[in-house]
C-alpha cells in the first residue's frame, strides 16, 4: 500500500529492461493536495498512455509532491507522463533532490508541457540523471504558466 500524507501547508519495469523502483516499498509520498477521485496513488499504479488513471490536485495553483525515501536511493532515470484532454495550458514541472534529509534541495531540471486539446493531450518525458544518496525527491508543479486557473495533474511518475 502506498504510504502518503497530505501536506498541511501549501508550499511554493521499464521498456529498457531496468527495474523501476517500487515507490510504495521505498518511500512515503507527501502531496500538497489531491482530488479524492484522483489520488496521488494513481501516479504510481503503472498505468500509462491516453486514458490512464492520474493524480489531480484538489486545489488550484502550484502543487508540491515529495518522495521521502526510507533509505538513501540512487536514481538514474525519471519518467513522467501528463495528460490533459480538457483545456489548453502550459504546465511546468521542476524536479529537485535532497541529500541531507530534506533540509536543502538542488534543482535538477525544469520542463514545460503545452497542451492543446483535442490535438496535443499527452506528454511523456524520460530523463537520464546521475544522482546518488538521495533522501528526498521533490516535484513542484505549476498547472498553467499562462496564469489561467487550473489544477496540477500527473499521470505517471516512475524512477529507476
N, C-alpha and C positions, 0 to 999 in steps of 0.2 A: 504494500500500500504506500502511496506517495505521502511523505510527511510534508506538511505545508503549514504556513501561518500567514494570516492576513496582517500586513504591517499596519500599525496603529496610526502612523503619521504618513502623510503623503510627501514623499521626497522626490525635490527636484533630482544490428549487423548491417553494415553498410554495403553499398553497391560494390565497394572495392575490397570486401572481404575482411575488413578490420572490424573488430567488435566495438559496438557503441557502448558507452557507459550506461549502466542501469541506474538512472538517477534516483529512483526510489530506494535503491540499496546503498548508495554512497553519499547522499546529500539530503538536506532539508531545504525546501523551497519557500522563500519569503516572497510575497507578492503584495503590491500596494492595493489592489482591488481585483475582484473577479465577479463576473455575472454568474449567479448560481446555475444558470442553464448552460454556461460555457466556462467551467472551472479550469484552473491552470493545469490540472491533471491531463487535459486534452492535448497540451503541447508535448507531452511525453508518452503518449499512448501508441506511438509507432505508426499511426495513420498519416498518410501523405497524399498530396495531389489534390486536384479540384474536388470540393465537396467533403473533404476530411473534417473531422471534428477539430475545434480550435478553441483557444482561450480568448475571451473578450473581457476587457476591463468593465467594471460596473460604473466607474467614474469617468468623467470627461478629463481630457488633458494628459500630460505626461505621466507615465507609469514606470515603476521600478520592479524588476524581477531579480532576485539574488539567490544563487545556489550556494549554500553553506555546506562545504564538504566535511564529512566526518573525519577524514584524514587528508593531508595534502595530496593533490592529484596532479598528474601530468596530462596536459591536453595538447593534442596535435592537430585536431580538426574540429571546427564548429560548423554545424549545419542549421540553417534557419529556413523556414517556409512561412510565407504570409499570404493569405488570401483575402481579397476584398472584392466582393461581387456587387456591392450596392452603390457606393459613392466614389467619385473621383477625388483623390487626395494623394499627398506625398507623406508617407510615414518614414520616420528616421529611427534607426536603432544604433545605439552606442554601446559597445562591448568593452568592459573593463575587468581587470583581475586584481585580486589582493593576495599577497603572500605573507601578510602579517596579521591574520585573523580578522580582517575587515576594517582595520584601522585606517589604511590608506589604499587607494585604488590607482592603477595605471591604465589609461585608455589604450586599447589595442587597435580598435577600428571603429569607424562610423560609416553607416551605409544608409542611403535613401532608396525608397521604393515608390515608384509612381504608378498609381492605379487609375485606369480609365475604363470602367465597365461600360459596355459589355466586352470590350476588346481585351485589355490588359487587366487581368484579375488575380494572377498568381505569380509570386516571385519566389524563386529558390536560389539560395546562396550557399556556397561551401567555401570556407576559409581555412587555409592551412596556416597554423601558427606553431610556435615552439615555446611552450610555457611549462615550467616545472614548479613543483611545490606550491600549487595554487590552493589557497584556503577558501576563497570566495570568487565567484564569477557573477558579475552584475550586468544586466541589460537595462538601459534607460530607453524608453520608447516614447517618442513624440508622435501622436496619431496623425497630425496634419501640420506640416511646417508652414502651410499657407494661411494658418490662423482660423480655419473653419472649425466648427465644433465637431468632435469625433471621439471615438473610443479606440484605444490601442487594441490590436489583435496579434495573435501569434499562432500559427497552425502547428509548427514543429520547432523544437529545439533539441538537437542531438549533439553529443560530444564523443570524440574518440581520443 
